[in-house]
């Protein structure tokens, strides 16, 4: 298991008031993403646990692009990866942002 951690500056705070959101499942080719409002408003921290070793540069490119494109400030994001492709990672991160921005039911 390889663990990666990124602490990135975020231009905008994540909208909404939901305290946390979880999307995806840990399975082959998929991943689980937990988002929590636990970082300063201008910071996004992302911790990744993955069984696929040696892809740190790819992960960094994907999460930097995500934080640049989305309002991710204030979030601590935990990823449990089951060998997902970068496009699946980007999809799950976008789903997580959408879910944490929604009002709680």
N, C-alpha and C positions, 0 to 999 in steps of 0.2 A: 504494500500500500504506500503510495506517495502522497504527501500532503504539501499543498501550496498555499501561500497566503499573500494577499495583495491589499494594500491600503492606498486608495486612490482619491484624489481630489474630485469633488463633484460640484458642478456649476449650480445645480438646482436640487432642492430638497424634494424627496418623494412626496407626492400629494396624498391626501386622505388622512384618516385617523386610525385605521385598523392597526393593531399592535403587531400582528404577524400574519404571514401567509405561507402556505406550503403547496407546491405543485410538483407533478411528476411522480415517478416511482423508481426505485432502485432495481434495475433489471438490465440484462444484456442490451447494450446499445441505447440505454436511456439513463436518466438521472433524476434525483430528487433535489429540489431547491427549497430551502427555508429562508424566508426574509423576515427580519426583525428590526424594529426601530430602536437600535441600540448604539448608534454611532453619532458623532457630532453632525449637524445639518449639512456641513460642507465636505463630508467624508463618506466614502463607501468602502467598507471592508468586506473582503470575499475570502473565505477559507474553503479549500477544495480537498476532498479525499478521493483519490482515484486509484484504481488497480492498474491503470495503464501508465507505465513509467516512461520518462523521457519526452513528455509533451508539454513541458513548462512554457516554452516560448509560444506554442499555439494557444494554451490557456490564457497567457498574458495578453495576447493580441485580441482574443475574443472578449475578455472581461474589460479591457481598456476601451474597446469599441462600444461595448454595452454602456459603460458609464458615460462616455462621451455623447451617446445618442439619447440616453434616457435620464429622467430626473431620478437619480438614485442616491442623493444625499441623505444622510441620516440612517442608512441601512447597513446592517450586518447580514451578510448573505453566506449561508453554509450550503455547500454542494456535496452530495454523495453521488459519485459518478460510477456508472456501470459500463464505461467504455463508449459513451455517446460521441457522435460526430459533432464538429463545431456548429453546424447549422441547428442541430438539436439542442445544444447548449444555449445558443442565442434565442431559440424559440422558448425554452423553459424560463430563461431569465426574463424575457418580455412578458410571458404569462404571469410570472410572479409579481412583476411591477403592476400589471393590470389588476391583479387580485388584491394587492395591498392598498391600491388606490380606491377600491370599491368600498362603499359603506357596509358595515356588518349587518347581516340579516337579523 
